[in-house]
Amino acid sequence: MTYEFKPSGVCARGLSFEIEDSKLKNVRFNGGCNGNSQGIARLVEGMDVKEVIARLEGVRCGFKSTSCPDQLAKALKKALEE
């Protein structure tokens, strides 16, 4: 199943991902810092969803209260609730 999420407070306008057997797959950011988004997506590919949340939750971007990694963690938490 593909999950779609609209981030807030960051440059990225959207993100999508799949969860299969508690593992994260096919993470895609729409907009934002292309290199950073690709790097995050590649690093978390195949990781356990709860581990990704634990590592990325609370990461900030400069003076912002959130970041693309933090928004991914929020999206994953929401997906787990569904």
N, C-alpha and C positions, 0 to 999 in steps of 0.2 A: 504494500500500500504506500502511495506517495502522499506525504504530508506537505501542505503549503502553509507558510507563515508570513505575516507582514510585520517586519521589525519596526520598532519605534525608537527614535532618539539616535539613529545611526544613518550613515550615508546609503547603505544597502536598502533597496526598495522592496525586496522580497527574498525568501529563501525556501528551498524545498529539500526534502530528504526522504529516504525510505528506512524502515526498520524491519529487519528480518532476523528472527531468532535472537532478539535482544541486541543485535549488532547494527551499527549505523552504516548506511550505504548511500551512494549517489547524492552527496551534499552539494547543493548549488546555491550560490548567492547571486542575486540580480542587482547589479549596481555595486557601489562602494569601491573600495580599494582592491582592484582586480588581483594583484599579486598576493596580498594578504588573504583574501577570500579563497583563492586557489590553494594556498599553503594550509590554511585551516582545514579545508575540505579533504585534502590529501592526508593530513596528519590524523584525522579522526576516522577515516575510512576503515571499516571493519572492527572498530573499537566497541566495547560494551557501552550501551547508551548511558547507564548510570555512572560509569567512569568518565565519560565525556562531560556529563553535567558537573560532576565533582571537580573536574579540572578547569572548566571554563566559566562556571558561574561566578559572577562578581568581578570579572576582568573589566577594567575601565579603559576608555580611549581618551587620552588627554584629560581635559577638564569635564568631559561628559560623565554622566553617572552610569553609563552602560557602554557596550562595544558590540561589534559583530559576534565575537565569540560568546559574550554574555547573552546576546539575543538568541543564538543557537541553543544555548543551555535552557533558556526560557521556553523556546519552541519544543525542545525535547521533553521537558517536564509536562507541557500541555499535551503533547502526544501520548505520553504515558498515562495521563488522566483519562483519556478517551477510551 
